[in-house]
Amino acid sequence: MATSVEESIAVSLEAEHSLIAYMPHLIQDLWAMGCALKQIVEAASSLGLSAGEARALDLGCGKGAVSVRLAETCGLLTRNVL
């Protein structure tokens, strides 16, 4: 069964297909979508990495919320890959 990209996105977001055209506007102000930001930062903090020397790679970073928080909280150098 062929599924369009829009239909796949709608299913993944548990949204009506008719809302897909409005999604950029609906989610524009969300800072961290679909991630457990607090848990990620806590896990990274518990590793005892050297601030300014350790690096983090944020794959599929979206708006970069995880990278920004890791840089602020842990002093990690970050690279975002969309």
MOPAC internal coordinates of N, CA, C and O (Angstrom, degrees):
PM7 1SCF
backbone

  N    0.0000 0     0.00 0     0.00 0    0    0    0
  C    1.4541 1     0.00 0     0.00 0    1    0    0
  C    1.5276 1   108.91 1     0.00 0    2    1    0
  O    1.2310 1   119.84 1   -60.63 1    3    2    1
  N    1.3013 1   117.90 1   119.37 1    3    2    1
  C    1.4545 1   122.57 1   179.83 1    5    3    2
  C    1.5262 1   109.82 1   -76.14 1    6    5    3
  O    1.2310 1   121.64 1   -46.04 1    7    6    5
  N    1.3262 1   114.46 1   133.96 1    7    6    5
  C    1.4522 1   120.74 1   179.12 1    9    7    6
  C    1.5234 1   108.26 1  -125.38 1   10    9    7
  O    1.2310 1   120.50 1   -46.28 1   11   10    9
  N    1.3107 1   116.65 1   133.72 1   11   10    9
  C    1.4585 1   119.66 1   179.19 1   13   11   10
  C    1.5222 1   109.55 1   -74.40 1   14   13   11
  O    1.2310 1   121.02 1   -19.00 1   15   14   13
  N    1.3184 1   115.65 1   161.00 1   15   14   13
  C    1.4582 1   121.27 1   177.58 1   17   15   14
  C    1.5242 1   109.78 1   -58.94 1   18   17   15
  O    1.2310 1   120.77 1   137.05 1   19   18   17
  N    1.3231 1   116.13 1   -42.95 1   19   18   17
  C    1.4598 1   120.47 1  -179.91 1   21   19   18
  C    1.5250 1   111.50 1   -60.74 1   22   21   19
  O    1.2310 1   120.42 1   138.47 1   23   22   21
  N    1.3269 1   116.80 1   -41.53 1   23   22   21
  C    1.4648 1   120.39 1   178.86 1   25   23   22
  C    1.5237 1   110.66 1   -65.42 1   26   25   23
  O    1.2310 1   120.31 1   139.71 1   27   26   25
  N    1.3270 1   117.01 1   -40.29 1   27   26   25
  C    1.4653 1   120.85 1   178.29 1   29   27   26
  C    1.5192 1   111.16 1   -62.93 1   30   29   27
  O    1.2310 1   120.74 1   138.06 1   31   30   29
  N    1.3258 1   116.18 1   -41.94 1   31   30   29
  C    1.4660 1   120.21 1   178.21 1   33   31   30
  C    1.5167 1   110.43 1   -64.33 1   34   33   31
  O    1.2310 1   120.24 1   135.61 1   35   34   33
  N    1.3219 1   117.14 1   -44.39 1   35   34   33
  C    1.4643 1   121.07 1   179.29 1   37   35   34
  C    1.5172 1   111.00 1   -58.82 1   38   37   35
  O    1.2310 1   120.52 1   135.95 1   39   38   37
  N    1.3219 1   116.61 1   -44.05 1   39   38   37
  C    1.4672 1   120.40 1   179.49 1   41   39   38
  C    1.5295 1   110.20 1   -63.83 1   42   41   39
  O    1.2310 1   119.99 1   135.85 1   43   42   41
  N    1.3392 1   117.63 1   -44.15 1   43   42   41
  C    1.4561 1   120.42 1  -177.63 1   45   43   42
  C    1.5235 1   112.27 1   -65.60 1   46   45   43
  O    1.2310 1   120.33 1   150.27 1   47   46   45
  N    1.3252 1   116.97 1   -29.73 1   47   46   45
  C    1.4616 1   121.22 1   178.82 1   49   47   46
  C    1.5252 1   112.88 1   -93.34 1   50   49   47
  O    1.2310 1   120.92 1  -179.44 1   51   50   49
  N    1.3279 1   115.84 1     0.56 1   51   50   49
  C    1.4608 1   121.72 1  -176.89 1   53   51   50
  C    1.5292 1   110.15 1    53.84 1   54   53   51
  O    1.2310 1   121.02 1  -134.39 1   55   54   53
  N    1.3351 1   115.66 1    45.61 1   55   54   53
  C    1.4589 1   122.28 1  -177.78 1   57   55   54
  C    1.5226 1   110.03 1  -122.86 1   58   57   55
  O    1.2310 1   121.08 1   -19.22 1   59   58   57
  N    1.2974 1   115.54 1   160.78 1   59   58   57
  C    1.4544 1   121.28 1   175.19 1   61   59   58
  C    1.5297 1   108.99 1   -70.23 1   62   61   59
  O    1.2310 1   120.46 1   -38.14 1   63   62   61
  N    1.3223 1   116.73 1   141.86 1   63   62   61
  C    1.4655 1   121.78 1   179.22 1   65   63   62
  C    1.5230 1   111.34 1   -55.52 1   66   65   63
  O    1.2310 1   120.00 1   145.68 1   67   66   65
  N    1.3106 1   117.60 1   -34.32 1   67   66   65
  C    1.4705 1   121.15 1  -177.72 1   69   67   66
  C    1.5291 1   112.88 1   -67.08 1   70   69   67
  O    1.2310 1   119.73 1   162.79 1   71   70   69
  N    1.3337 1   118.13 1   -17.21 1   71   70   69
  C    1.4602 1   121.42 1   179.80 1   73   71   70
  C    1.5169 1   113.71 1   -85.47 1   74   73   71
  O    1.2310 1   119.74 1   166.83 1   75   74   73
  N    1.3262 1   118.09 1   -13.17 1   75   74   73
  C    1.4619 1   121.99 1  -175.24 1   77   75   74
  C    1.5253 1   111.82 1   -56.03 1   78   77   75
  O    1.2310 1   119.82 1   139.42 1   79   78   77
  N    1.3016 1   117.95 1   -40.58 1   79   78   77
  C    1.4676 1   120.83 1   179.89 1   81   79   78
  C    1.5310 1   112.01 1   -60.79 1   82   81   79
  O    1.2310 1   120.26 1   155.70 1   83   82   81
  N    1.3394 1   117.11 1   -24.30 1   83   82   81
  C    1.4626 1   121.56 1  -177.21 1   85   83   82
  C    1.5311 1   112.93 1   -99.31 1   86   85   83
  O    1.2310 1   119.76 1   176.34 1   87   86   85
  N    1.3288 1   118.07 1    -3.66 1   87   86   85
  C    1.4660 1   121.52 1  -175.30 1   89   87   86
  C    1.5290 1   114.49 1   -56.67 1   90   89   87
  O    1.2310 1   119.03 1   135.26 1   91   90   89
  N    1.3388 1   119.45 1   -44.74 1   91   90   89
  C    1.4679 1   117.32 1   179.08 1   93   91   90
  C    1.5317 1   112.46 1   -54.81 1   94   93   91
  O    1.2310 1   120.63 1   139.67 1   95   94   93
  N    1.3137 1   116.40 1   -40.33 1   95   94   93
  C    1.4653 1   120.40 1   179.01 1   97   95   94
  C    1.5314 1   111.09 1   -71.32 1   98   97   95
  O    1.2310 1   120.44 1   138.82 1   99   98   97
  N    1.3241 1   116.77 1   -41.18 1   99   98   97
  C    1.4609 1   120.61 1  -176.86 1  101   99   98
  C    1.5295 1   112.99 1   -65.65 1  102  101   99
  O    1.2310 1   120.50 1   146.17 1  103  102  101
  N    1.3430 1   116.65 1   -33.83 1  103  102  101
  C    1.4689 1   118.79 1  -175.73 1  105  103  102
  C    1.5275 1   113.53 1  -105.35 1  106  105  103
  O    1.2310 1   119.63 1  -174.57 1  107  106  105
  N    1.3282 1   118.31 1     5.43 1  107  106  105
  C    1.4598 1   121.02 1  -175.21 1  109  107  106
  C    1.5215 1   113.66 1   -59.85 1  110  109  107
  O    1.2310 1   119.07 1   149.59 1  111  110  109
  N    1.3097 1   119.38 1   -30.41 1  111  110  109
  C    1.4565 1   121.34 1  -176.93 1  113  111  110
  C    1.5227 1   113.93 1   -97.54 1  114  113  111
  O    1.2310 1   120.44 1  -179.26 1  115  114  113
  N    1.3319 1   116.77 1     0.74 1  115  114  113
  C    1.4590 1   118.74 1   177.25 1  117  115  114
  C    1.5200 1   108.92 1   -76.49 1  118  117  115
  O    1.2310 1   120.22 1   -51.54 1  119  118  117
  N    1.3012 1   117.18 1   128.46 1  119  118  117
  C    1.4596 1   120.80 1  -178.20 1  121  119  118
  C    1.5273 1   110.79 1   -81.74 1  122  121  119
  O    1.2310 1   120.08 1   126.50 1  123  122  121
  N    1.3048 1   117.45 1   -53.50 1  123  122  121
  C    1.4631 1   120.81 1  -178.29 1  125  123  122
  C    1.5158 1   107.99 1  -123.69 1  126  125  123
  O    1.2310 1   120.97 1   -71.59 1  127  126  125
  N    1.3171 1   115.75 1   108.41 1  127  126  125
  C    1.4571 1   119.99 1  -177.51 1  129  127  126
  C    1.5190 1   110.28 1  -107.83 1  130  129  127
  O    1.2310 1   120.63 1   -57.63 1  131  130  129
  N    1.3107 1   116.41 1   122.37 1  131  130  129
  C    1.4530 1   120.66 1   173.29 1  133  131  130
  C    1.5132 1   115.97 1    77.95 1  134  133  131
  O    1.2310 1   119.76 1  -162.79 1  135  134  133
  N    1.3336 1   118.06 1    17.21 1  135  134  133
  C    1.4626 1   117.96 1   177.89 1  137  135  134
  C    1.5167 1   109.80 1  -129.27 1  138  137  135
  O    1.2310 1   121.19 1   -22.84 1  139  138  137
  N    1.3099 1   115.33 1   157.16 1  139  138  137
  C    1.4616 1   122.15 1   176.73 1  141  139  138
  C    1.5280 1   107.05 1   -96.41 1  142  141  139
  O    1.2310 1   120.63 1  -104.55 1  143  142  141
  N    1.3133 1   116.39 1    75.45 1  143  142  141
  C    1.4581 1   123.22 1  -172.21 1  145  143  142
  C    1.5266 1   112.55 1   -55.00 1  146  145  143
  O    1.2310 1   120.41 1   131.39 1  147  146  145
  N    1.3095 1   116.83 1   -48.61 1  147  146  145
  C    1.4687 1   120.92 1  -178.23 1  149  147  146
  C    1.5277 1   110.92 1   -60.73 1  150  149  147
  O    1.2310 1   120.13 1   135.45 1  151  150  149
  N    1.3209 1   117.36 1   -44.55 1  151  150  149
  C    1.4674 1   121.03 1  -178.66 1  153  151  150
  C    1.5256 1   111.53 1   -66.78 1  154  153  151
  O    1.2310 1   119.85 1   142.23 1  155  154  153
  N    1.3177 1   117.90 1   -37.77 1  155  154  153
  C    1.4608 1   121.80 1   179.30 1  157  155  154
  C    1.5269 1   109.88 1   -64.30 1  158  157  155
  O    1.2310 1   120.34 1   133.86 1  159  158  157
  N    1.3204 1   116.96 1   -46.14 1  159  158  157
  C    1.4628 1   121.08 1  -179.97 1  161  159  158
  C    1.5210 1   110.47 1   -65.41 1  162  161  159
  O    1.2310 1   119.69 1   138.80 1  163  162  161
  N    1.3257 1   118.19 1   -41.20 1  163  162  161
  C    1.4690 1   121.07 1   177.79 1  165  163  162
  C    1.5256 1   111.05 1   -61.99 1  166  165  163
  O    1.2310 1   120.02 1   138.03 1  167  166  165
  N    1.3260 1   117.56 1   -41.97 1  167  166  165
  C    1.4655 1   121.09 1   179.71 1  169  167  166
  C    1.5211 1   110.51 1   -64.69 1  170  169  167
  O    1.2310 1   120.02 1   135.68 1  171  170  169
  N    1.3202 1   117.56 1   -44.32 1  171  170  169
  C    1.4660 1   120.97 1   179.34 1  173  171  170
  C    1.5193 1   110.95 1   -65.71 1  174  173  171
  O    1.2310 1   120.39 1   140.32 1  175  174  173
  N    1.3227 1   116.87 1   -39.68 1  175  174  173
  C    1.4666 1   121.00 1  -179.97 1  177  175  174
  C    1.5184 1   111.53 1   -63.70 1  178  177  175
  O    1.2310 1   120.40 1   145.67 1  179  178  177
  N    1.3145 1   116.84 1   -34.33 1  179  178  177
  C    1.4703 1   120.68 1  -176.46 1  181  179  178
  C    1.5267 1   112.97 1   -73.73 1  182  181  179
  O    1.2310 1   119.75 1   169.97 1  183  182  181
  N    1.3332 1   118.07 1   -10.03 1  183  182  181
  C    1.4645 1   121.55 1  -177.97 1  185  183  182
  C    1.5214 1   113.43 1   -80.34 1  186  185  183
  O    1.2310 1   120.03 1   166.51 1  187  186  185
  N    1.3295 1   117.55 1   -13.49 1  187  186  185
  C    1.4607 1   121.11 1   178.92 1  189  187  186
  C    1.5208 1   113.37 1    65.19 1  190  189  187
  O    1.2310 1   120.10 1  -143.27 1  191  190  189
  N    1.3111 1   117.42 1    36.73 1  191  190  189
  C    1.4668 1   122.01 1  -179.77 1  193  191  190
  C    1.5213 1   110.26 1   -75.51 1  194  193  191
  O    1.2310 1   120.35 1   -29.63 1  195  194  193
  N    1.3178 1   116.93 1   150.37 1  195  194  193
  C    1.4589 1   122.15 1   179.98 1  197  195  194
  C    1.5232 1   110.52 1   -75.83 1  198  197  195
  O    1.2310 1   121.22 1   -57.89 1  199  198  197
  N    1.3237 1   115.27 1   122.11 1  199  198  197
  C    1.4591 1   119.96 1   178.28 1  201  199  198
  C    1.5190 1   109.38 1   -63.03 1  202  201  199
  O    1.2310 1   120.88 1   -41.16 1  203  202  201
  N    1.3169 1   115.92 1   138.84 1  203  202  201
  C    1.4491 1   121.25 1   179.38 1  205  203  202
  C    1.5170 1   114.02 1    83.13 1  206  205  203
  O    1.2310 1   119.43 1   164.34 1  207  206  205
  N    1.3250 1   118.68 1   -15.66 1  207  206  205
  C    1.4628 1   121.84 1   179.02 1  209  207  206
  C    1.5251 1   111.77 1  -112.04 1  210  209  207
  O    1.2310 1   120.29 1   141.09 1  211  210  209
  N    1.3224 1   117.04 1   -38.91 1  211  210  209
  C    1.4626 1   121.01 1  -179.84 1  213  211  210
  C    1.5240 1   108.84 1   -73.33 1  214  213  211
  O    1.2310 1   121.18 1   -27.90 1  215  214  213
  N    1.3073 1   115.36 1   152.10 1  215  214  213
  C    1.4620 1   121.31 1  -179.13 1  217  215  214
  C    1.5200 1   110.23 1  -127.36 1  218  217  215
  O    1.2310 1   121.30 1   -28.60 1  219  218  217
  N    1.3335 1   115.12 1   151.40 1  219  218  217
  C    1.4577 1   121.41 1   176.78 1  221  219  218
  C    1.5189 1   108.34 1  -128.24 1  222  221  219
  O    1.2310 1   120.66 1   -41.70 1  223  222  221
  N    1.3065 1   116.34 1   138.30 1  223  222  221
  C    1.4593 1   122.47 1   176.09 1  225  223  222
  C    1.5223 1   107.46 1  -110.00 1  226  225  223
  O    1.2310 1   120.38 1   -59.77 1  227  226  225
  N    1.3034 1   116.87 1   120.23 1  227  226  225
  C    1.4572 1   122.60 1  -178.01 1  229  227  226
  C    1.5243 1   108.33 1  -105.17 1  230  229  227
  O    1.2310 1   120.62 1   -83.95 1  231  230  229
  N    1.3252 1   116.43 1    96.05 1  231  230  229
  C    1.4679 1   121.43 1  -179.56 1  233  231  230
  C    1.5189 1   109.71 1   -80.54 1  234  233  231
  O    1.2310 1   120.38 1   -42.80 1  235  234  233
  N    1.2987 1   116.87 1   137.20 1  235  234  233
  C    1.4641 1   120.50 1  -179.58 1  237  235  234
  C    1.5116 1   110.38 1    62.25 1  238  237  235
  O    1.2310 1   120.21 1  -133.40 1  239  238  237
  N    1.3186 1   117.21 1    46.60 1  239  238  237
  C    1.4576 1   123.06 1  -166.79 1  241  239  238
  C    1.5229 1   115.15 1   -72.37 1  242  241  239
  O    1.2310 1   119.51 1   165.74 1  243  242  241
  N    1.3013 1   118.55 1   -14.26 1  243  242  241
  C    1.4600 1   118.90 1  -178.27 1  245  243  242
  C    1.5147 1   110.43 1    60.44 1  246  245  243
  O    1.2310 1   119.93 1    61.83 1  247  246  245
  N    1.3167 1   117.73 1  -118.17 1  247  246  245
  C    1.4587 1   121.39 1   179.56 1  249  247  246
  C    1.5262 1   112.24 1   -86.97 1  250  249  247
  O    1.2310 1   119.95 1   178.73 1  251  250  249
  N    1.3303 1   117.70 1    -1.27 1  251  250  249
  C    1.4601 1   120.79 1   176.43 1  253  251  250
  C    1.5154 1   114.56 1    83.96 1  254  253  251
  O    1.2310 1   119.57 1  -159.83 1  255  254  253
  N    1.3270 1   118.43 1    20.17 1  255  254  253
  C    1.4631 1   121.28 1  -176.68 1  257  255  254
  C    1.5209 1   112.21 1   -58.65 1  258  257  255
  O    1.2310 1   119.94 1   138.39 1  259  258  257
  N    1.3230 1   117.71 1   -41.61 1  259  258  257
  C    1.4683 1   120.76 1  -179.19 1  261  259  258
  C    1.5268 1   109.76 1   -65.93 1  262  261  259
  O    1.2310 1   120.28 1   133.57 1  263  262  261
  N    1.3227 1   117.07 1   -46.43 1  263  262  261
  C    1.4627 1   121.08 1  -179.60 1  265  263  262
  C    1.5182 1   111.85 1   -60.28 1  266  265  263
  O    1.2310 1   120.74 1   134.33 1  267  266  265
  N    1.3003 1   116.20 1   -45.67 1  267  266  265
  C    1.4642 1   120.37 1  -179.55 1  269  267  266
  C    1.5273 1   110.04 1   -62.02 1  270  269  267
  O    1.2310 1   120.33 1   134.77 1  271  270  269
  N    1.3192 1   116.97 1   -45.23 1  271  270  269
  C    1.4695 1   120.26 1  -178.94 1  273  271  270
  C    1.5208 1   111.58 1   -66.96 1  274  273  271
  O    1.2310 1   119.65 1   141.05 1  275  274  273
  N    1.3398 1   118.28 1   -38.95 1  275  274  273
  C    1.4643 1   120.54 1   176.75 1  277  275  274
  C    1.5253 1   111.05 1   -63.98 1  278  277  275
  O    1.2310 1   120.61 1   140.04 1  279  278  277
  N    1.3179 1   116.44 1   -39.96 1  279  278  277
  C    1.4661 1   120.08 1   178.26 1  281  279  278
  C    1.5261 1   110.64 1   -65.13 1  282  281  279
  O    1.2310 1   120.20 1   136.35 1  283  282  281
  N    1.3205 1   117.22 1   -43.65 1  283  282  281
  C    1.4664 1   121.60 1  -179.00 1  285  283  282
  C    1.5212 1   112.34 1   -68.65 1  286  285  283
  O    1.2310 1   120.59 1   133.27 1  287  286  285
  N    1.3194 1   116.47 1   -46.73 1  287  286  285
  C    1.4516 1   121.98 1  -171.93 1  289  287  286
  C    1.5211 1   113.76 1   -83.43 1  290  289  287
  O    1.2310 1   120.64 1   136.55 1  291  290  289
  N    1.3183 1   116.38 1   -43.45 1  291  290  289
  C    1.4686 1   121.08 1  -173.08 1  293  291  290
  C    1.5194 1   112.86 1  -106.57 1  294  293  291
  O    1.2310 1   119.67 1   171.43 1  295  294  293
  N    1.3091 1   118.23 1    -8.57 1  295  294  293
  C    1.4504 1   120.90 1  -176.97 1  297  295  294
  C    1.5137 1   113.47 1    70.49 1  298  297  295
  O    1.2310 1   120.59 1  -158.61 1  299  298  297
  N    1.3389 1   116.48 1    21.39 1  299  298  297
  C    1.4590 1   120.54 1  -179.35 1  301  299  298
  C    1.5126 1   111.18 1   -78.30 1  302  301  299
  O    1.2310 1   120.58 1   -38.24 1  303  302  301
  N    1.3152 1   116.49 1   141.76 1  303  302  301
  C    1.4632 1   121.64 1   170.86 1  305  303  302
  C    1.5140 1   106.04 1   -78.77 1  306  305  303
  O    1.2310 1   120.21 1   -47.38 1  307  306  305
  N    1.3088 1   117.21 1   132.62 1  307  306  305
  C    1.4646 1   119.54 1  -174.53 1  309  307  306
  C    1.5244 1   111.25 1  -123.74 1  310  309  307
  O    1.2310 1   121.63 1   -25.53 1  311  310  309
  N    1.3262 1   114.49 1   154.47 1  311  310  309
  C    1.4739 1   122.04 1   174.11 1  313  311  310
  C    1.5173 1   106.01 1  -133.52 1  314  313  311
  O    1.2310 1   120.95 1   -49.81 1  315  314  313
  N    1.3137 1   115.78 1   130.19 1  315  314  313
  C    1.4536 1   121.97 1   179.42 1  317  315  314
  C    1.5137 1   110.40 1   -99.70 1  318  317  315
  O    1.2310 1   120.29 1   -44.08 1  319  318  317
  N    1.3104 1   117.05 1   135.92 1  319  318  317
  C    1.4578 1   122.26 1   176.31 1  321  319  318
  C    1.5149 1   107.50 1  -128.25 1  322  321  319
  O    1.2310 1   120.81 1   -65.01 1  323  322  321
  N    1.3179 1   116.06 1   114.99 1  323  322  321
  C    1.4697 1   120.46 1  -178.87 1  325  323  322
  C    1.4998 1   110.74 1   -80.88 1  326  325  323
  O    1.2310 1   120.10 1   180.00 1  327  326  325

